[in-house]
Amino acid sequence: MKFEIAIDRALNVEQVAMLYKLSGINRPVDDLPRMQMLLDNANLTVSAWQGETLIGLARSFCDYGWVCYLSDLAVAQNGQRSGVGRALIEATRAHIGPQCQLVLLSAPTAMEYYPKVGFEKAENAFVIKRTHGV
């Protein structure tokens, strides 16, 4: 599968919501103002494109000196298992540099994927879950 990777390319909230629907990732895709907040407040987006079609997105929050939190890795189902996710992760890592660790919380269905693309399982994370919405 041929695709291009872009760093911080302008993203349309409708395109992103559609990508999340096509990827199976659980986000509030029918609440476009909330989806816009997800985009507006991420400070690093790495996207995968086939022409003008968004097929993948790595959405992160990064301080560039210590840690980068990869909050979403979404790949359209027809692009999964074709290297798109791996390319998004590699581009994110290259952009943040070697002094910065990449951290994420995995959906239960993706627990076996992340070790295959270089992540180590951590046993030292804590979460206070949201009390409203998806």
C-alpha positions, 0 to 999 in steps of 0.5 A: 500500500502506497501512502505519504506521511505528514507532520502537523498537516492541517486536518479537517474534523469531519475527515478525522471523525470519519477516519476514527469511524473507519478505524474502529477506535472509540472516540466521540465521533458524532460530537464534532465540537468535542472532536475539534477540541481533540485536534486543537489541543494536540501539539503533534499530529502525524498523518498518513494520506493516500492522495487527499484521503486521510488513512491514518493519524497519530495524535500526541501531546509532547514536551519534546524534552522528556515525554510524548504521550501518543493519545491516538493511533488510528488507521482505517481498517482497509489500511491496517496490517499494511505498515501505516501504523508502524510508519506513523509511530516511526515518524512520531519517534523521529520527530520527537527525538531520542531524548524523549520517550513515547508513551501510550495507553492501549485499548484492550484489543491492541495489547498484542500489537504494540510490542510488535512495533517496539513498545515495552509493556509498563506496569507503572501507570495509573489512570483516573477515568473520565466521568462523562462521555465516551 
